[in-house]
Amino acid sequence: MQNESRPRIVIATPLNEELTNRIITELPECDIVSAPELQPPARYAGDWPGDPNFKRTPEEQERYEDILATADALFAVPDESGTLLGKIIQRNDNLRWVHTTAAGGGAQIKRANISPERFESFTATTSAGVHGQTLTEYALFGVLAGAKDLPRIQKDQRNSHWPEPRWTMRALADMTVLVLGLGGIGSRTAAVFSAVGARVWGASRSGRPVDGLERVIPMDELHSVLGEVDALVVTLPGTDATRHLVDAEFLNALKDDAVVVNVGRGSVIDEAALVDALDRGKVSFAALDVTEREPLAPESPLWQHEKVMITPHNAALSDKEPDRVVDLFIENAKVWLAGEEMKNVVDKDHFY
């Protein structure tokens, strides 16, 4: 980054004093601006939006936006709002970089409606990779829950029922797992499933081979292999291109009794088609950490479906998440200051 004055980084999210001081210590050549009194309180580790009941007065909002308008770089999308970010970008010609705290932060950047011309002098990065371990564990948990028929186990236990004759459980070593999306999370997930003995395929736009995967299928050739897939793990971001990629036709092409897990974005799966596939037994189990609408509507049939496990988009959360996001930001900031290429740069065409 070329700037004769000291670069100014504004922290635009709830962040505790310890992590704020870490940024200050690690980036002594920058002015770090934090206004915690203008941020909502965090309710848990990784609560980047903060308490939704928090409201600024008009005067506080004006002051907050004035601070944002002085930034060369922002740590986090202000108020998790692409609209506010767009407003600040229009107001502040000096803003050159925004780091999103979300792995799928490209959607927030898209909502800012940044012009192609402005994007020429602006970079956005995400926290992709920070959540890889926790999401991989959830994906493994979800597939295992389906393979071992967790709903049946829980039902028998609630009813104090010891079934006779006993029934068999599927083994991962006998299953083909398709990981839809081979970014940081998808690649890590595929490696873990390989390590526990599953036959693992991946799917990506390019279809380029990936070390450790038996097969990588281009997205436009997916339907030719779905009939061999026992478990589907979705790790894709939510974009126009991925919306309802997993639709009725896709689900019907899977092997009977397939397991579906989504740790990507809810919009990738057509939920009405998924419910139908579950009702018909085409899909035997679904583990969903994300849904099309969040929070999931109380009237959604997914809530009460005996073959569905719902978690409130918290599979990525851990006590150490804020530390990992801050460390990634610091690493990228040092690269930014040196004028070199940063990690996890948002694609300006596809926004992931």
C-alpha positions as CSV (number, residue, x, y, z in Angstrom):
1,M,0.0,0.0,0.0
2,Q,1.3,3.4,-1.0
3,N,0.4,6.1,1.6
4,E,2.6,8.9,2.9
5,S,0.7,9.1,6.2
6,R,0.2,6.4,8.7
7,P,-2.5,4.0,7.5
8,R,-5.6,4.2,9.6
9,I,-7.4,0.9,10.5
10,V,-10.9,1.2,12.0
11,I,-12.3,-1.8,14.0
12,A,-15.9,-2.0,12.9
13,T,-17.2,-4.8,15.1
14,P,-17.4,-5.8,18.7
15,L,-13.8,-6.8,19.8
16,N,-12.5,-7.2,23.2
17,E,-9.6,-5.2,24.6
18,E,-7.1,-8.1,24.5
19,L,-7.6,-8.6,20.8
20,T,-7.7,-4.9,20.0
21,N,-4.3,-4.6,21.8
22,R,-3.0,-7.5,19.8
23,I,-3.7,-5.6,16.6
24,I,-2.2,-2.4,17.9
25,T,1.0,-4.3,19.0
26,E,1.4,-6.3,15.8
27,L,0.8,-3.3,13.5
28,P,2.8,-0.5,15.1
29,E,3.0,1.4,11.8
30,C,-0.7,1.9,11.7
31,D,-3.2,4.0,13.7
32,I,-5.8,1.6,15.1
33,V,-9.1,3.2,15.9
34,S,-11.6,1.5,18.1
35,A,-14.8,3.0,19.6
36,P,-16.2,0.2,21.7
37,E,-18.9,2.5,23.2
38,L,-20.4,2.7,19.7
39,Q,-20.4,-1.1,19.2
40,P,-23.1,-3.5,20.4
41,P,-21.9,-5.9,23.1
42,A,-20.9,-9.4,22.0
43,R,-23.0,-12.1,23.5
44,Y,-20.5,-15.0,22.8
45,A,-17.2,-15.6,21.2
46,G,-17.4,-14.8,17.5
47,D,-20.6,-12.7,17.9
48,W,-19.4,-10.2,15.2
49,P,-22.9,-8.5,14.8
50,G,-23.3,-8.1,18.5
51,D,-26.6,-7.8,20.4
52,P,-29.4,-7.0,17.9
53,N,-31.2,-5.0,20.6
54,F,-28.4,-2.5,20.7
55,K,-29.3,0.8,19.0
56,R,-27.3,4.0,18.5
57,T,-28.8,7.4,18.9
58,P,-28.9,9.5,15.7
59,E,-25.9,11.4,17.1
60,E,-24.0,8.2,17.9
61,Q,-24.7,6.9,14.4
62,E,-23.4,10.0,12.8
63,R,-20.3,9.9,14.9
64,Y,-19.8,6.2,14.1
65,E,-20.1,6.9,10.3
66,D,-17.7,9.8,10.6
67,I,-15.1,7.5,12.2
68,L,-15.6,4.9,9.5
69,A,-15.2,7.6,6.8
70,T,-11.6,8.2,8.0
71,A,-10.4,4.6,7.5
72,D,-7.9,3.3,5.0
73,A,-8.9,-0.2,6.1
74,L,-11.8,-1.7,8.0
75,F,-11.6,-4.7,10.2
76,A,-15.1,-6.2,9.6
77,V,-18.1,-5.0,7.6
78,P,-19.7,-2.3,9.7
79,D,-22.9,-3.6,11.4
80,E,-22.6,-6.6,9.1
81,S,-24.4,-4.4,6.6
82,G,-23.4,-4.3,3.0
83,T,-25.6,-1.2,2.7
84,L,-23.7,0.8,5.3
85,L,-20.4,-0.4,3.8
86,G,-21.5,0.9,0.4
87,K,-22.4,4.2,1.9
88,I,-19.0,4.5,3.5
89,I,-17.2,3.5,0.3
90,Q,-19.0,6.3,-1.6
91,R,-18.1,8.8,1.1
92,N,-14.5,7.7,1.7
93,D,-12.2,7.6,-1.3
94,N,-9.3,6.6,0.9
95,L,-10.8,3.3,1.9
96,R,-8.8,0.6,0.2
97,W,-9.4,-2.6,2.1
98,V,-12.2,-4.3,4.1
99,H,-11.6,-7.6,5.9
100,T,-14.8,-9.6,6.6
101,T,-15.1,-11.7,9.7
102,A,-17.1,-14.3,7.8
103,A,-15.7,-17.0,5.6
104,G,-18.5,-16.3,3.2
105,G,-18.1,-12.5,3.5
106,G,-18.4,-12.0,-0.3
107,A,-22.2,-11.8,0.0
108,Q,-21.8,-8.7,2.3
109,I,-19.4,-7.1,-0.2
110,K,-21.9,-7.8,-3.0
111,R,-24.6,-6.0,-1.1
112,A,-22.4,-2.9,-1.0
113,N,-23.0,-2.4,-4.7
114,I,-19.4,-1.2,-5.4
115,S,-19.0,0.1,-8.9
116,P,-16.4,-1.7,-11.1
117,E,-14.4,1.5,-11.3
118,R,-14.2,1.8,-7.5
119,F,-13.3,-1.9,-7.2
120,E,-10.2,-1.2,-9.2
121,S,-8.8,0.6,-6.1
122,F,-10.5,-1.5,-3.4
123,T,-9.8,-5.0,-2.0
124,A,-12.0,-7.2,0.1
125,T,-10.8,-10.3,2.0
126,T,-12.7,-12.9,3.9
127,S,-11.9,-15.1,6.9
128,A,-12.1,-18.3,4.9
129,G,-10.1,-21.1,6.4
130,V,-10.6,-19.9,10.0
131,H,-13.6,-22.1,10.5
132,G,-12.3,-25.1,8.6
133,Q,-11.7,-27.4,11.6
134,T,-15.1,-26.8,13.3
135,L,-17.1,-27.1,10.0
136,T,-15.2,-30.2,9.0
137,E,-16.1,-31.8,12.4
138,Y,-19.7,-30.9,11.9
139,A,-19.8,-32.4,8.4
140,L,-18.3,-35.6,9.7
141,F,-20.8,-35.6,12.6
142,G,-23.7,-35.1,10.1
143,V,-22.7,-37.9,7.8
144,L,-22.1,-40.3,10.7
145,A,-25.5,-39.3,12.2
146,G,-27.1,-40.3,8.9
147,A,-25.0,-43.4,8.3
148,K,-25.8,-44.7,11.8
149,D,-29.5,-43.6,11.7
150,L,-29.4,-41.3,14.7
151,P,-33.1,-40.5,14.5
152,R,-33.9,-44.2,14.9
153,I,-31.4,-44.6,17.8
154,Q,-33.0,-41.6,19.6
155,K,-36.5,-42.8,19.1
156,D,-35.7,-46.3,20.4
157,Q,-34.0,-44.8,23.4
158,R,-36.9,-42.5,24.2
159,N,-39.2,-45.4,24.1
160,S,-36.9,-47.7,26.1
161,H,-37.1,-50.1,23.1
162,W,-34.5,-52.7,22.4
163,P,-35.3,-53.8,18.8
164,E,-35.3,-57.4,17.8
165,P,-34.0,-58.3,15.4
166,R,-31.3,-55.7,15.5
167,W,-30.5,-53.7,12.4
168,T,-27.3,-52.9,10.5
169,M,-25.5,-49.6,10.3
170,R,-23.7,-48.1,7.3
171,A,-19.9,-47.8,7.5
172,L,-18.1,-44.8,6.0
173,A,-15.7,-47.2,4.4
174,D,-18.5,-48.5,2.3
175,M,-19.8,-45.0,1.3
176,T,-19.0,-42.6,-1.5
177,V,-19.0,-39.0,-0.2
178,L,-19.3,-36.1,-2.6
179,V,-18.0,-32.8,-1.3
180,L,-19.6,-30.0,-3.3
181,G,-17.1,-27.1,-3.4
182,L,-13.4,-27.5,-2.9
183,G,-12.4,-24.2,-1.3
184,G,-10.6,-24.2,2.1
185,I,-13.4,-25.8,4.0
186,G,-14.3,-28.3,1.2
187,S,-10.7,-29.5,0.7
188,R,-10.2,-30.0,4.5
189,T,-13.5,-31.8,4.7
190,A,-12.6,-34.1,1.8
191,A,-9.2,-34.9,3.4
192,V,-10.9,-35.9,6.7
193,F,-13.4,-38.2,5.1
194,S,-10.5,-39.8,3.1
195,A,-8.6,-40.3,6.4
196,V,-11.5,-42.3,7.9
197,G,-11.8,-44.6,5.0
198,A,-14.6,-43.2,2.8
199,R,-14.4,-43.0,-0.9
200,V,-14.3,-39.3,-1.5
201,W,-15.1,-37.3,-4.6
202,G,-15.1,-33.5,-5.0
203,A,-16.9,-31.1,-7.3
204,S,-15.6,-27.7,-8.5
205,R,-16.1,-25.3,-11.3
206,S,-12.8,-26.3,-13.0
207,G,-12.8,-30.0,-12.2
208,R,-9.0,-29.8,-11.7
209,P,-7.5,-32.8,-9.9
210,V,-6.8,-32.3,-6.2
211,D,-4.2,-34.3,-4.2
212,G,-5.8,-37.0,-2.1
213,L,-9.1,-37.1,-3.9
214,E,-10.0,-40.1,-6.1
215,R,-12.0,-37.9,-8.4
216,V,-12.9,-34.2,-9.0
217,I,-16.0,-33.6,-11.1
218,P,-16.7,-30.4,-13.0
219,M,-20.0,-28.8,-11.9
220,D,-21.5,-29.2,-15.3
221,E,-20.9,-32.9,-15.3
222,L,-22.3,-33.6,-11.8
223,H,-25.5,-35.3,-12.8
224,S,-23.6,-38.1,-14.5
225,V,-22.2,-39.4,-11.1
226,L,-24.9,-38.6,-8.6
227,G,-26.3,-42.1,-8.8
228,E,-23.2,-43.4,-7.0
229,V,-23.2,-40.8,-4.2
230,D,-24.2,-42.0,-0.7
231,A,-23.6,-38.7,1.1
232,L,-23.5,-35.1,-0.1
233,V,-21.6,-32.4,1.8
234,V,-22.3,-28.9,0.7
235,T,-19.6,-26.3,1.4
236,L,-20.4,-23.8,-1.4
237,P,-20.9,-20.1,-0.8
238,G,-24.2,-18.4,-1.6
239,T,-24.1,-16.8,-5.1
240,D,-26.4,-16.4,-8.0
241,A,-24.6,-19.4,-9.7
242,T,-25.1,-21.7,-6.7
243,R,-28.7,-20.8,-5.8
244,H,-30.8,-24.0,-5.7
245,L,-28.0,-25.9,-7.3
246,V,-29.2,-28.8,-5.2
247,D,-32.7,-29.0,-6.5
248,A,-35.3,-31.7,-7.0
249,E,-33.6,-33.1,-10.1
250,F,-30.2,-33.2,-8.2
251,L,-31.7,-34.9,-5.2
252,N,-33.6,-37.5,-7.2
253,A,-30.4,-38.4,-9.0
254,L,-28.6,-39.4,-5.7
255,K,-28.4,-42.9,-4.5
256,D,-31.4,-44.0,-2.5
257,D,-31.1,-43.3,1.3
258,A,-28.5,-40.6,0.7
259,V,-27.3,-38.3,3.5
260,V,-27.2,-34.6,2.9
261,V,-25.1,-32.1,5.0
262,N,-24.9,-28.4,4.5
263,V,-22.2,-26.3,6.0
264,G,-22.0,-23.8,3.2
265,R,-25.0,-21.5,2.6
266,G,-28.6,-22.3,2.8
267,S,-29.5,-20.9,-0.6
268,V,-27.6,-23.7,-2.3
269,I,-30.3,-26.3,-1.4
270,D,-34.0,-26.0,-2.5
271,E,-35.6,-26.7,0.8
272,A,-39.0,-27.6,-0.6
273,A,-37.3,-30.2,-2.8
274,L,-35.3,-31.5,0.2
275,V,-38.4,-32.0,2.3
276,D,-40.0,-33.9,-0.5
277,A,-37.0,-36.1,-0.9
278,L,-37.0,-36.8,2.8
279,D,-40.7,-37.6,2.9
280,R,-40.2,-40.0,0.0
281,G,-37.2,-41.7,1.6
282,K,-34.9,-40.7,-1.2
283,V,-32.8,-38.8,1.3
284,S,-32.6,-40.7,4.6
285,F,-31.2,-37.8,6.8
286,A,-30.2,-34.2,6.5
287,A,-27.9,-32.2,8.8
288,L,-28.4,-28.4,8.2
289,D,-26.3,-25.8,9.9
290,V,-27.6,-23.2,7.4
291,T,-31.0,-22.5,5.9
292,E,-32.3,-20.3,3.1
293,R,-33.9,-17.9,5.6
294,E,-32.2,-17.3,8.9
295,P,-33.6,-17.6,11.5
296,L,-35.5,-20.5,10.0
297,A,-39.2,-19.7,10.0
298,P,-41.2,-21.5,12.8
299,E,-43.6,-22.9,10.3
300,S,-40.9,-24.6,8.2
301,P,-41.5,-28.4,8.0
302,L,-37.7,-28.9,8.6
303,W,-38.1,-28.1,12.3
304,Q,-40.3,-31.1,13.1
305,H,-39.0,-33.5,10.5
306,E,-37.8,-36.7,12.2
307,K,-35.0,-37.1,9.6
308,V,-33.6,-33.6,10.0
309,M,-31.0,-32.1,12.4
310,I,-31.1,-28.3,12.5
311,T,-28.4,-26.2,14.1
312,P,-28.6,-22.3,14.2
313,H,-25.6,-21.5,11.9
314,N,-23.2,-22.1,14.8
315,A,-21.2,-25.1,13.6
316,A,-18.3,-22.7,12.9
317,L,-18.3,-21.1,16.3
318,S,-15.7,-21.8,18.9
319,D,-14.1,-20.0,21.8
320,K,-11.0,-19.5,19.7
321,E,-12.7,-18.1,16.6
322,P,-12.0,-14.4,17.4
323,D,-8.3,-15.1,18.0
324,R,-8.0,-16.9,14.6
325,V,-9.9,-14.2,12.7
326,V,-7.7,-11.5,14.3
327,D,-4.5,-13.4,13.5
328,L,-5.6,-13.8,9.9
329,F,-6.3,-10.1,9.7
330,I,-2.9,-9.2,11.1
331,E,-1.2,-11.5,8.7
332,N,-3.1,-9.9,5.8
333,A,-2.5,-6.4,7.1
334,K,1.3,-7.0,7.0
335,V,1.1,-8.2,3.4
336,W,-1.2,-5.2,2.5
337,L,1.3,-2.8,4.0
338,A,4.1,-4.4,2.0
339,G,2.0,-4.0,-1.2
340,E,1.9,-7.8,-1.8
341,E,-1.0,-10.1,-2.5
342,M,-3.3,-10.9,0.4
343,K,-5.1,-14.2,1.3
344,N,-8.8,-14.8,0.6
345,V,-9.3,-11.9,-1.8
346,V,-13.0,-11.7,-2.8
347,D,-13.6,-12.5,-6.5
348,K,-15.1,-9.3,-8.0
349,D,-17.2,-11.2,-10.4
350,H,-18.6,-14.1,-8.3
351,F,-18.2,-12.6,-4.8
352,Y,-16.6,-15.5,-2.9
